[in-house]
């Protein structure tokens, strides 16, 4: 989704910085909800940019409502990731908080970003195309304590 005025983003022609939150939602058989990036051909956890004045927990609840039309609550911080990569000719640095989330009710509302997102369920053992790659091991075995991850992917895409 395009930047909004209240997103915590710094950007110029060659550089991006983003503060993000993502969520790990598991279904009854332990599969993970993922977004498919059709343009670049990889998977991402549901989530997005944190807004000024918003906590990462609030951001992930808002993002799941926008992307999937469901209400979730962040229950445990799994990882903080420094993600450094190049895409579309821009050097990008992200700091991302990844939360374990649970659904808080079964109400479903209109997903504002529904036209933009393809959400599917994947086994934690079938995430070789998930980015950032550093999260793949975390999703195979959820850590008991918050982890710091460094992911550097300098290839385009």
N, C-alpha and C positions, 0 to 999 in steps of 0.2 A: 504494500500500500504506500502511496505517496506520503511524504512528510507532512505533518500538520504543524501549525505554528507552535504548539505547546510540547512537541516531542523533544526529548533531550538528544539533539543531533548537532554536530558541527560539520560543515561541509564547504568545500571549495571545488575548483575544477578537477583537482587531482587527489583529493583526500576526503575521507569520511571518518567520523567518530560517532558511534551509537551506543547508548545505554539501553539494554534490552532485558526482557524477561521471557522465559520459555517454561512450558509445563509438561510434566510427564503424567499422562492419564492412562491408566491401565483398564482394560475391560475384564470381564469375568474369567477369561482364560489366560490372562497375563500379557495380551498383546498391547502394544503402545500405539496411541493415536499419533499420526504423523501427517504433515502437509507435503504434498508433492509439488515441487517447483517445476512446472512444465517447461519453462524457458531454458533452464539449465540442467534438467534431468537428474536432480537429486532430491533427497528428503530433508525436511526440517521439522523440528518439534513445533507445535503450535505456540505462538507467542508474537511479540513485537516490541516496539519501542516504548520505553517508559516515558511518561509525561512529567513536566515540571510539577512539583507538589504531590506527586503520586509515589507510593512505595512500590517495590517490585511485586509484593503480594497483591496489591490493588491492581497493578498493571496486568498480571496474569489472569486475574478474574475477569477484567474487562476484555482482554484479548480472546479468551474462550467464548465469551458471550458474543463478541463481534464475529469471530471466525466459525464457531460451531453452533451458536445459539443455545448454549447450555450454561448453567450456573455451576461454578466450581469454587473450591476453597483451597488455597495453598496450605499444605500441612507440614512440609519439611523441606528445607533448603538442601538440595542434593549437591549442587556444584556452583562455583563461580568460575567462569571461563574467560580468559583473555583470548580473543580470537582475532588473528591477524591474517588478512588475505587481500588479494587483488581481484577485482572484478570490474568489467567494463572500463578498464584503463585507470581505475582509481585504487589507491592504497587505502585499505579499510582497517580500522581498529575498532573492535567491539568489546564491551564488557557485558557479560550476560549472566543473569541469575537464573538457574534452572531449579524449579520447584516440583516436588511431588504434589499432585493435586487430586482431589476427590470431588465427585459430583455431589452437590448438596441437595438437589431435588431432581425430579424427573420432568419438570416443566421444560418445554422447548419453546424458544422464541425465535423471531426472525433473525437470522444471522446477517448482519449488515454487510460483511465481506463475503457472503456465500458465493457470489459470482466469481470471486477471485481465488478461492481456496478449494483444493481437492483434499479432503481428509480421508485417510484410510487407516486400517489397523494392520500392524506388522508385528511379527514375533521379535522379541529383543535379540534373537540370534540371526535375524534376517535384516540387518540394518547396515550393510556394507556401503550403501549409497547415502547414508545419513551424514549431514554436515552440521556442526564441526565434527570431524572424525574423533576427536578426543572424547566425545560423549558416548561413543559406541560401547566402550567397556563399562561405563557407568550404568548404562541401560541393561546390560546383560546381568549385572548383579548390583542392585541398588545399594549404595554405601550407607553404613550406619551413621557416619559423621560427614559433614559437609567437606567436599573436596575442592581443591584449587586445581584448575586445569589450564594448560597453555596449549593452544592450537595455532600452528603456523602453516598456512597453505598459500604459497606464493604463486601458484598456477592460476591462470585466468579461469573463471567459471566457478 
